[in-house]
Amino acid sequence: MTAKTTEVIEGPLRTEPKHLSSLVARESSVCRGISPVLSPLAMLVTQDLALPGFFSSIEVLGSEHLPLEGPVLLAPTHRARWDALLLPYAAGRRISGRDCRFMVTVTEMRGIQGWFLDRLGCFPIDQGRPGTSSLRYAVDLLAASEQLVVFPEGQIRRQDEPIRVHQGLGRLALLAASQGVDVRVVPVGIGYGKAPPSFRSRAALAFAPALAVEGDGGRAAVRALNDRLAVAMQSAEEAARIAVGRPFASP
């Protein structure tokens, strides 16, 4: 599962008042929500079997930076498909008391994979032409103090190179803030002992301090937030890489 953000969300977007009824009403047109049967089963399979069976160790750093209440926008680095399983392991229901709601691409919501994702709280966004319903739903989730996950880089990046953050997450965060949502953006770095991750290799996930969302939502504010986010994500990834014994090479 690869969650991705859009590169550009152009133009003003007004949202309705943020309350539970708005969220429930919009959810029916965007996704099926979280299945009370499938979700615990998926948690058992991934967190108790797949992750500990594949990795020799999983270390979580900076857990004190993960807010346990209020609207949260997790912004992780993206190095492998395992990322989408490690995030609920480190920040999901067993840790924070709430689920990770992933924003994913439209193509990932197709077929058998899409059937499962649709019932595990994921919802789609069309990267080429983002619809207002998905964006408003994302803001409604945050307004309801949910935990939303968006990969700011937009795709898996396997090479060691400077982090480039697309505009989508910054615009979403500022949109939510403009609607009175006190959202906190938490940078997350994920590191693996091998690239790509191999059987019995090590994994680590590092949370960085939350970033304040400030500005009027214009391009300058989006760019400023994304610049701070990229630096924080890079620092968090460095911490995770050191933890698994695979630090970045010196320039």
MOZILIN-V128051 format. One record per pair of residues at least 12 apart in sequence whose C-alpha atoms are under 10 Angstrom apart, sorted by the first residue. I is the first residue (numbers start at 1). GAP is how many residues later the second one is. D is the distance in Angstrom with one decimal. If there is no record, write none. Layout:
# MOZILIN-V128051
i gap d
I GAP D
I GAP D
This chain:
# MOZILIN-V128051
i gap d
1 79 9.2
1 80 5.8
1 81 8.0
1 82 8.4
1 83 6.1
1 84 8.4
1 101 9.4
1 103 8.0
1 104 9.5
1 107 7.2
1 108 9.6
1 112 8.3
1 113 9.5
1 116 8.4
2 76 8.3
2 77 9.9
2 78 8.3
2 79 6.1
2 80 9.1
2 81 8.2
2 82 6.8
2 100 9.1
2 101 9.1
2 102 6.6
2 103 7.8
2 106 7.6
2 148 9.6
2 149 8.2
2 152 8.8
2 153 7.1
2 154 7.5
3 75 8.9
3 78 9.3
3 80 9.5
3 81 7.6
3 99 6.3
3 100 5.6
3 101 4.1
3 102 6.5
3 103 10.0
3 105 8.4
3 119 8.9
3 120 9.5
3 121 9.0
3 122 9.5
3 146 7.8
3 147 6.2
3 148 5.9
3 149 9.1
3 150 9.8
3 151 7.5
3 152 7.6
3 153 9.2
4 74 9.3
4 98 8.8
4 99 6.6
4 100 5.4
4 101 6.1
4 102 9.8
4 104 9.9
4 120 9.3
4 121 8.3
4 122 9.7
4 123 8.1
4 145 9.2
4 146 6.1
4 147 5.2
4 148 7.0
4 149 7.4
4 150 4.4
4 151 6.0
4 152 8.9
4 162 9.8
4 164 9.2
4 165 9.6
5 98 7.2
5 99 7.4
5 100 7.9
5 119 9.9
5 120 7.6
5 121 9.0
5 122 7.0
5 125 9.7
5 144 9.6
5 145 6.0
5 146 6.0
5 147 5.9
5 148 7.4
5 149 5.1
5 150 8.3
5 160 9.5
5 161 7.4
5 162 8.2
5 163 5.5
5 164 6.4
5 165 9.9
5 167 9.6
6 97 9.9
6 98 9.8
6 99 8.9
6 119 7.5
6 120 7.5
6 121 4.6
6 122 7.4
6 123 8.6
6 124 7.2
6 144 9.6
6 145 9.6
6 146 8.5
6 147 9.4
6 148 6.9
6 160 7.1
6 161 7.1
6 162 4.8
6 163 7.7
6 165 9.7
6 166 9.8
7 120 7.0
7 121 8.4
7 123 9.7
7 145 8.9
7 146 9.0
7 147 7.6
7 158 8.7
7 159 4.9
7 160 5.0
7 161 5.1
7 162 8.4
7 163 9.9
7 164 9.6
8 119 8.2
8 120 8.6
8 121 9.0
8 122 8.5
8 158 7.6
8 159 5.5
8 160 5.6
8 161 9.3
8 162 9.8
8 163 8.1
9 118 9.1
9 119 9.6
9 120 8.5
9 121 7.0
9 122 9.3
9 123 9.6
9 126 9.2
9 158 7.6
9 159 6.2
9 160 9.4
9 161 9.8
9 162 6.9
9 163 8.2
10 119 9.8
10 120 9.2
10 158 9.6
10 161 8.9
10 209 10.0
11 207 9.8
12 163 8.8
12 205 9.2
12 206 9.9
13 119 7.4
13 122 8.6
13 123 8.2
13 162 7.7
14 118 9.1
14 122 8.1
14 161 8.5
14 162 9.9
14 164 9.3
14 165 8.1
15 117 9.1
15 118 9.6
15 120 9.0
15 121 5.9
15 122 9.0
15 124 7.8
15 125 8.3
15 160 9.0
15 161 8.8
15 163 9.8
15 164 7.3
16 120 8.1
16 123 9.6
16 124 8.5
16 163 8.8
17 123 8.4
17 126 8.9
17 162 8.2
17 163 9.5
18 118 9.8
18 119 10.0
18 121 8.1
18 122 5.7
18 123 8.6
18 124 8.8
18 125 5.4
18 126 7.0
18 158 9.9
18 161 8.2
18 162 8.9
18 163 8.4
19 121 7.4
19 122 9.3
19 124 7.0
19 125 6.5
20 120 8.1
20 121 8.9
20 123 8.6
20 124 6.5
21 119 9.8
22 114 9.8
22 115 8.8
22 118 7.2
22 119 9.7
22 121 10.0
22 122 9.6
23 113 9.1
23 114 6.7
23 115 9.2
23 116 9.1
23 117 5.5
23 118 6.7
23 119 9.8
23 120 8.7
23 121 7.6
24 113 9.4
24 116 9.2
24 117 9.7
25 112 9.5
26 107 7.4
26 108 8.7
26 110 8.2
26 111 6.2
26 112 9.9
26 114 8.5
27 94 9.8
27 96 9.1
27 106 9.2
27 107 9.1
27 110 6.9
27 111 9.8
27 113 9.3
27 114 9.4
29 104 8.0
29 105 9.1
29 108 9.5
30 88 9.0
30 92 9.4
30 93 6.4
30 94 7.5
30 95 9.6
30 103 7.1
30 104 6.5
30 107 7.6
31 78 9.8
31 86 9.1
31 87 5.7
31 88 7.6
31 89 9.3
31 90 7.3
31 91 7.2
31 92 5.7
31 93 8.0
31 103 9.3
31 106 9.7
32 83 9.7
32 85 9.3
32 86 5.8
32 87 5.6
32 88 8.2
32 89 7.2
32 90 8.6
32 91 8.6
33 68 9.2
33 84 9.4
33 85 7.0
33 86 5.9
33 87 6.6
33 88 4.7
33 89 7.5
33 90 8.4
34 65 8.8
34 67 9.1
34 83 9.2
34 84 7.9
34 85 5.2
34 86 4.8
34 87 4.6
34 88 8.3
35 81 9.5
35 83 9.0
35 84 5.3
35 85 6.2
35 86 7.9
36 83 9.0
36 84 9.1
37 82 9.5
37 83 9.9
38 78 8.3
38 81 7.2
38 82 7.3
39 60 9.3
39 77 9.4
39 80 7.7
39 81 5.9
39 82 8.7
40 53 9.6
40 80 9.7
42 74 9.4
42 78 8.4
43 42 9.2
43 45 8.3
43 46 8.4
43 49 9.3
43 50 9.0
43 51 9.2
46 39 6.8
46 40 8.9
46 42 9.3
46 43 8.3
47 38 7.7
47 39 8.3
47 41 8.3
47 42 6.0
47 43 9.6
47 47 9.9
48 41 9.4
50 35 9.1
51 31 8.5
51 34 7.7
51 35 7.7
51 38 8.6
51 149 9.8
51 152 9.6
52 148 8.8
53 146 8.5
53 147 7.8
54 143 9.3
54 144 7.9
54 145 5.3
54 146 5.4
54 147 7.6
54 148 9.1
54 149 10.0
55 137 9.4
55 138 9.5
55 142 8.5
55 143 7.9
55 144 6.2
55 145 4.4
55 146 5.2
55 147 5.6
55 148 6.7
56 137 9.9
56 142 10.0
56 143 7.9
56 144 4.4
56 145 5.6
56 146 5.5
56 147 8.0
57 136 9.9
57 143 7.8
57 144 7.4
57 145 5.1
57 146 6.2
57 147 8.1
57 187 8.9
58 28 8.7
58 31 9.5
58 32 9.4
58 133 9.9
58 134 9.3
58 143 9.3
58 144 6.2
58 145 4.8
58 146 5.4
58 147 7.8
58 185 9.7
58 186 8.9
59 31 8.9
59 132 9.7
59 143 8.3
59 144 6.5
59 145 4.5
59 146 6.4
59 147 8.4
59 181 8.3
59 184 7.6
59 185 8.3
60 26 9.6
60 29 9.3
60 30 6.6
60 31 9.6
60 130 9.4
60 143 8.8
60 144 5.7
60 145 4.9
60 146 5.9
60 147 8.0
60 180 8.3
60 183 9.3
61 29 9.3
61 127 9.8
61 128 9.5
61 143 7.5
61 144 6.1
61 145 4.4
61 146 6.2
61 147 8.7
61 175 9.0
61 178 8.1
61 179 7.5
61 182 8.7
62 126 9.5
62 143 8.6
62 144 5.7
62 145 4.9
62 146 6.4
62 147 8.1
62 174 9.1
62 177 9.6
63 27 8.1
63 28 8.4
63 32 9.4
63 142 9.3
63 143 7.6
63 144 6.2
63 145 8.6
63 146 9.6
64 143 8.1
64 144 9.1
64 145 8.5
65 121 7.7
65 122 9.5
65 123 10.0
65 141 9.3
65 142 6.0
65 143 6.2
65 144 5.2
65 145 6.7
66 24 9.4
66 25 7.4
66 29 9.5
66 30 8.1
66 118 9.7
66 119 9.9
66 120 7.2
66 121 9.7
66 122 9.7
66 141 6.8
66 142 8.3
66 143 7.9
66 144 7.9
67 24 9.4
67 29 7.8
67 80 9.4
67 117 8.3
67 118 9.9
67 119 8.6
67 142 9.7
67 143 8.4
68 23 9.0
68 27 8.4
68 28 5.1
68 29 7.4
68 30 8.3
68 77 9.8
68 79 9.3
69 27 7.9
69 28 8.8
69 29 8.8
69 76 6.8
69 77 8.2
69 78 8.8
70 72 8.0
70 73 8.4
70 74 8.1
70 75 4.5
70 76 7.1
70 77 8.3
70 111 9.3
70 112 7.7
70 113 7.4
70 114 8.2
71 68 9.5
71 69 9.9
71 70 7.9
71 71 4.8
71 72 6.4
71 73 7.1
71 74 4.0
71 75 5.4
71 76 6.1
71 77 8.1
71 105 9.7
71 110 7.4
71 111 6.7
71 112 4.9
71 113 6.5
71 114 8.9
72 28 9.7
72 69 9.5
72 70 6.7
72 71 9.6
72 73 7.1
72 74 6.6
72 75 4.8
72 76 6.2
72 77 8.5
72 101 9.7
72 110 8.8
72 111 5.6
72 112 5.0
72 113 6.1
72 114 7.1
72 138 9.0
73 27 9.6
73 28 9.5
73 65 9.9
73 69 7.7
73 72 10.0
73 73 8.6
73 74 6.0
73 75 4.9
73 76 5.9
73 77 7.3
73 96 8.7
73 99 9.5
73 100 7.7
73 110 6.9
73 111 6.1
73 112 4.7
73 113 6.2
73 114 8.6
73 137 9.2
73 138 9.9
74 13 9.0
74 17 9.3
74 26 8.7
74 27 9.7
74 28 9.5
74 73 7.2
74 74 6.1
74 75 4.8
74 76 6.4
74 77 8.1
74 78 9.4
74 95 9.8
74 110 8.4
74 111 6.0
74 112 4.9
74 113 6.3
74 114 6.9
74 133 9.1
74 136 9.1
75 73 8.8
75 74 6.4
75 75 5.7
75 76 5.6
75 77 6.1
75 78 9.1
75 90 9.9
75 94 8.1
75 110 6.8
75 111 5.9
75 112 4.8
75 113 5.7
75 114 8.6
75 132 9.5
75 133 9.9
75 135 10.0
75 154 8.2
75 155 9.6
75 157 9.9
75 158 7.8
76 73 7.8
76 74 7.3
76 75 5.6
76 76 7.1
76 77 8.6
76 110 8.2
76 111 5.9
76 112 4.2
76 113 5.7
76 114 7.1
76 129 9.1
76 130 9.2
76 131 8.8
76 153 10.0
76 157 7.1
76 158 10.0
76 160 9.1
76 161 8.9
77 73 9.6
77 74 6.5
77 75 7.4
77 76 7.0
77 77 9.5
77 78 9.4
77 79 8.4
77 80 8.4
77 86 8.3
77 88 9.6
77 110 8.2
77 111 6.3
77 112 5.3
77 113 6.1
77 114 8.9
77 128 9.7
77 153 9.4
77 156 6.6
77 157 8.2
77 159 8.9
77 160 7.3
78 73 6.6
78 74 8.4
78 75 7.0
78 76 8.2
78 77 6.7
78 78 5.0
78 79 6.1
78 80 8.2
78 85 9.9
78 110 9.6
78 111 8.4
78 112 7.4
78 113 9.4
78 159 10.0
79 74 9.9
79 76 8.5
79 77 5.1
79 78 5.3
79 79 5.4
79 80 8.5
79 81 9.8
79 110 9.6
79 111 7.5
79 112 7.9
79 113 8.6
79 116 8.5
79 117 8.0
79 118 9.1
80 75 9.4
80 76 6.1
80 77 7.9
80 78 7.5
80 110 9.3
80 111 9.6
80 112 9.1
80 115 8.7
80 116 7.0
80 117 7.5
81 75 7.8
81 115 9.8
81 116 9.5
82 108 9.7
82 110 9.8
82 114 9.9
82 115 8.2
82 121 9.6
83 68 9.8
83 73 9.5
83 106 9.8
83 107 7.2
83 108 9.2
83 109 9.9
83 120 9.8
83 122 9.1
84 16 9.4
84 18 8.5
84 65 9.2
84 67 9.7
86 104 8.6
86 117 8.8
86 118 8.7
86 119 7.7
87 12 10.0
87 13 7.6
87 62 8.7
87 101 9.1
87 103 9.1
87 118 8.1
88 12 6.0
88 13 9.4
88 61 9.9
89 116 9.8
90 114 9.7
90 115 7.5
90 116 9.3
90 117 9.4
91 56 9.0
91 116 9.7
92 55 8.7
96 51 9.3
98 47 9.5
98 48 7.2
98 49 7.1
99 21 9.0
99 22 8.0
99 47 7.7
99 48 6.6
99 49 8.6
99 50 10.0
100 20 9.1
100 21 7.7
100 22 8.5
100 46 8.0
100 47 5.4
100 48 5.9
100 49 6.3
100 50 10.0
101 19 8.1
101 20 5.4
101 21 5.6
101 22 7.8
101 37 9.1
101 40 8.5
101 41 10.0
101 45 7.6
101 46 6.1
101 47 4.7
101 48 5.8
101 49 8.8
102 15 8.9
102 18 8.9
102 19 6.9
102 20 4.8
102 21 6.6
102 22 8.6
102 36 9.6
102 45 8.8
102 46 6.0
102 47 4.8
102 48 6.4
102 49 8.9
103 18 9.0
103 19 5.9
103 20 5.3
103 21 5.9
103 22 6.7
103 31 8.8
103 32 9.7
103 35 8.0
103 45 7.4
103 46 6.3
103 47 5.7
103 48 8.3
104 13 9.0
104 18 6.7
104 19 6.0
104 20 4.9
104 21 6.1
104 22 8.7
104 23 9.4
104 45 9.1
104 46 7.9
104 47 9.0
104 50 9.7
105 17 9.7
105 18 8.1
105 19 5.2
105 20 5.2
105 21 6.1
105 22 6.9
105 49 9.6
106 17 8.4
106 18 5.0
106 19 5.7
106 20 5.5
106 21 8.0
106 24 9.9
107 17 8.3
107 18 9.3
107 19 8.6
108 14 9.9
108 15 9.6
108 16 7.9
108 17 9.9
109 13 8.5
109 14 7.8
109 15 6.6
109 16 9.6
110 14 10.0
121 27 9.9
122 26 9.5
122 27 9.4
123 14 8.9
123 15 8.8
125 13 9.9
127 27 9.2
127 41 9.2
130 38 9.8
135 37 7.5
135 40 9.3
135 41 9.7
136 36 9.4
136 39 9.4
136 40 9.0
138 34 8.1
138 35 9.7
138 38 8.6
139 33 7.5
139 34 8.3
139 36 7.7
139 37 5.5
139 38 9.1
139 40 8.5
139 42 8.2
139 44 9.6
140 36 8.5
140 39 9.9
140 41 9.2
141 35 9.9
142 31 9.3
142 34 7.4
142 35 9.8
142 39 7.1
142 40 8.6
142 41 6.9
142 42 9.6
143 33 7.7
143 34 9.6
143 36 8.8
143 37 8.3
143 38 5.6
143 39 8.2
143 40 8.2
144 37 9.1
145 36 8.9
145 37 9.3
145 38 8.5
146 37 9.9
147 36 9.8
147 37 9.8
148 37 9.6
149 20 9.6
149 36 9.9
149 37 9.7
150 18 8.9
150 19 6.8
150 22 9.9
151 14 8.9
151 15 9.2
151 17 9.5
151 18 8.0
151 36 10.0
151 37 9.7
152 12 8.1
152 13 5.2
152 14 5.7
152 15 7.8
152 16 7.3
152 17 5.9
152 18 8.5
152 35 9.6
152 74 8.8
152 77 8.9
152 78 8.8
152 81 9.7
153 12 4.9
153 13 5.8
153 14 9.2
153 15 9.5
153 16 9.3
153 77 9.2
154 12 6.7
154 13 9.6
154 14 8.8
154 15 9.6
158 37 7.5
158 38 7.6
159 36 9.0
160 88 7.6
160 89 8.9
161 73 9.8
161 87 9.7
162 68 8.5
162 69 9.2
162 72 7.7
163 64 9.8
163 66 9.5
163 67 5.9
163 68 8.0
163 69 9.9
163 70 7.7
163 71 6.6
163 74 10.0
164 62 8.8
164 63 8.8
164 65 9.7
164 66 6.6
164 67 9.7
164 70 9.9
165 58 9.3
165 60 9.9
165 61 6.1
165 62 7.8
165 63 9.9
165 64 7.7
165 65 6.1
165 66 9.9
165 68 9.6
166 56 9.8
166 57 9.4
166 60 7.7
166 64 9.7
167 52 9.0
167 55 6.9
167 56 7.5
167 58 9.5
167 59 7.2
168 54 8.9
168 58 9.5
169 16 9.3
169 53 8.7
169 56 9.3
169 57 8.1
169 60 9.8
170 15 9.2
170 43 8.6
170 47 8.5
170 49 9.6
170 51 8.4
170 52 5.2
170 53 7.7
170 54 8.9
170 55 6.2
170 56 5.9
170 57 9.7
170 59 8.8
171 46 6.5
171 47 8.3
171 48 8.5
171 50 8.7
171 51 5.9
171 52 9.2
171 54 9.1
171 55 9.2
172 45 9.0
172 50 9.3
173 12 7.6
173 39 9.8
173 40 6.8
173 41 9.2
173 44 8.7
173 49 8.8
173 52 9.1
174 39 6.5
174 40 7.2
174 41 7.1
174 42 7.2
174 43 5.2
174 44 8.7
174 47 8.1
174 48 7.4
174 51 8.9
175 38 9.9
175 40 10.0
175 41 8.7
175 42 6.5
175 43 9.9
176 37 9.3
176 41 9.6
177 36 6.9
177 37 7.9
177 38 8.8
177 39 8.9
177 40 8.7
178 35 9.8
178 36 9.4
178 37 8.8
178 38 7.3
178 39 7.5
181 32 10.0
182 30 8.9
182 31 8.1
183 27 9.6
183 28 9.2
183 29 7.9
183 30 7.1
184 25 9.5
184 26 5.8
184 27 6.1
184 28 6.2
184 29 6.9
185 23 9.6
185 24 8.7
185 25 5.3
185 26 5.2
185 27 6.9
185 28 7.4
185 40 9.6
185 44 8.4
186 21 6.9
186 22 6.3
186 23 6.4
186 24 4.4
186 25 6.3
186 26 9.3
186 43 8.6
186 46 9.0
186 47 8.9
187 19 8.5
187 20 6.2
187 21 5.3
187 22 7.2
187 23 6.8
187 24 7.8
187 41 9.7
187 42 6.5
187 43 8.3
187 44 9.2
187 45 6.1
187 46 5.2
187 47 8.9
187 48 9.2
187 49 7.2
187 50 9.3
188 17 7.0
188 18 5.6
188 19 4.7
188 20 6.1
188 21 9.2
188 22 9.7
188 41 9.6
188 44 8.1
188 45 5.8
188 46 8.8
188 47 9.1
188 48 6.0
188 49 7.2
188 52 9.3
189 15 8.3
189 16 5.7
189 17 5.1
189 18 6.6
189 19 7.9
189 43 8.6
189 44 5.6
189 45 7.0
189 46 7.6
189 47 4.4
189 48 3.8
189 49 7.4
189 50 7.6
189 51 6.2
189 52 8.5
190 13 7.6
190 14 5.9
190 15 4.5
190 16 6.4
190 17 9.0
190 43 9.2
190 44 9.9
190 46 7.6
190 47 5.5
190 48 8.7
190 49 8.7
190 50 5.7
190 51 7.5
191 12 5.8
191 13 5.2
191 14 6.3
191 15 8.4
191 45 9.2
191 46 6.2
191 47 7.9
191 48 8.2
191 49 4.8
191 50 4.7
191 51 8.2
191 52 8.0
191 53 6.9
191 54 9.5
191 55 8.1
191 56 9.1
192 12 6.5
192 13 8.9
192 45 9.9
192 48 7.8
192 49 6.6
192 50 9.6
192 51 9.0
192 52 6.3
192 53 8.7
192 54 7.6
192 55 10.0
193 47 9.6
193 48 7.4
193 49 9.2
193 50 8.8
193 51 5.1
193 52 6.4
193 53 5.8
193 54 9.3
194 47 10.0
194 50 8.9
194 51 9.5
194 52 7.8
195 51 9.7
201 43 8.7
202 39 9.8
202 41 8.9
202 42 5.7
202 43 8.6
202 44 9.7
203 37 7.9
203 38 8.5
203 40 8.2
203 41 6.2
203 42 9.8
204 33 9.0
204 35 8.7
204 36 5.1
204 37 7.2
204 38 9.0
204 39 6.5
204 40 6.4
205 31 8.2
205 32 7.8
205 34 8.4
205 35 5.5
205 36 8.8
205 38 8.9
205 39 9.7
206 27 9.2
206 29 9.2
206 30 5.5
206 31 6.8
206 32 8.9
206 33 6.6
206 34 5.5
206 35 9.3
206 37 9.2
207 25 9.4
207 26 8.8
207 28 9.8
207 29 6.4
207 30 9.0
207 32 9.3
207 33 9.1
208 21 9.9
208 24 6.7
208 25 7.5
208 26 9.9
208 27 8.0
208 28 5.8
208 29 9.4
208 31 9.6
209 23 8.3
209 27 9.4
210 19 9.5
210 22 9.3
211 14 8.3
211 17 8.0
211 18 7.5
211 21 8.8
212 13 8.5
212 16 9.9
213 12 7.1
